[in-house]
Amino acid sequence: MSNFFYRMKFKYQRYAIKNLAVYVSVCFAIGYMLLSSGMGGSVYARFLAFFPRQVLHGQVWRILTAILYPPITGGLFNAALGILIYYSFASTVERTMGEFEYNVYFFGSLLIGELGNIIYYLLTGNNAPFLPVFTHFSVFMAFSILYAESTILLFFILPIKAKYLAIVEAALYTFYFIFGDGMTSAYGIMYTRISIIAAFIPVVLFYMFVNKDNLHGGNIFSDLKYRAQQKKRQKEWRDQWK
């Protein structure tokens, strides 16, 4: 799998969008301003949001314009702060991961979610929009993989290591996957599950293949096995001195 990825990188990396984190952050700002006005929200829903029925009937631009949906709420100050925080994480991940890898990571999650939404529509007839909130937040999971031991100031006050923040986020998404979130009542629990799966597939693939040089091979399962074996050896070493 990793060999296939690097062959694709060698062939197509010149097409990768440079500074993608900047463009996505600008899209969030545009989307926030659009959705903050009543008419703008209507325009987004009618012409820009990803609705599977409309996409299957030729409105393919919605595949990309769905990015405009911002993962932020609240007043202007909160929105600006949220966009800046997102950009700081996303730009760091992009620089570390590489432009091509980050393009694949971001757009892969987006397209997987949209494809899942189309399948959901074909199976149920529910023309629910794909809102890529979980896709946007997956960048924080990537940051936690790359900088697991780094310290983040939660709410600019509480210091917490990135790996623990990722665990909390994963637990929250697991809860949503089992019980649903605020969108479940409107579109069904499978709608939420598809969005979460779409966000986490690139996370797992990145951990296993793209980031292969880290964490003893980069395979999440082998890494867990390694840690378990390490703890077992430490326990055996302590026991022999009792």
C-alpha positions, 0 to 999 in steps of 0.5 A: 500500500505504501509503495502504491502511495509513493508511486502516486506521489511521484506521478501526481505531486505537481498537481497538489494544491500548495498552502491548502490550509490557507485556502480552506481557512479562507473558505471557512471565513466565506462560508461563515459570512454566507451562513450568517445571513438569512439569504446567504444560508439559502444560497448555500443550501440551494446552490453550494451544499452537497446534496446527493440528488442534485450532484447525481443530476449534474450539479457536480460543483457541489463536490467542492463547494461543500467545503464552504460549510464552516466547523465553527459557530457563535459570534464573529470573534469566536469564528475568527478565533476558531479559524485561526486555531484551525489554520495553526493546526492545519498549516503545521500538519501540512508542513510536516506531512507534505503538500501532496500527503495533506491534499490526499488526506483532506480531499480523501476524507471529503470524497469518502464522506460524499460517496458515503452520502450518495450511497446513503441516499440511494439506499434510503431515498433521504436527500440529506446534505453532507456537512463535512464537520468531522472531516474538518476536525480530523486535522486535529487527529493528524496533529496528535499523531505527528506531535503526540507529546506536544502540549496544547493550552486548552481554552488558552488556560489548561495545558494538555498533551495532544495525545490526550486531546485526541483520545477525548475527541475519539471517545466523543466521536465514538459516542456520536457513532453509537448514539448519534448527534444533533443531526441524527433526529433530522437525517437518521443515525446512519448519516452521522456514522457515515460522516464519522467513518469518512473522517477516520479512514484517512486518519487510520491510513495516514497512521498506518502508511504515510507516517510509517517511519514513526511509532515502530512502523506506523501500523496502529495494531503493531504499535499497540502490540509493541506497547503491550510487549514492552509493558510485559517485559518491564513487569517481568524485569520488576518481578525478578527483583522482588 
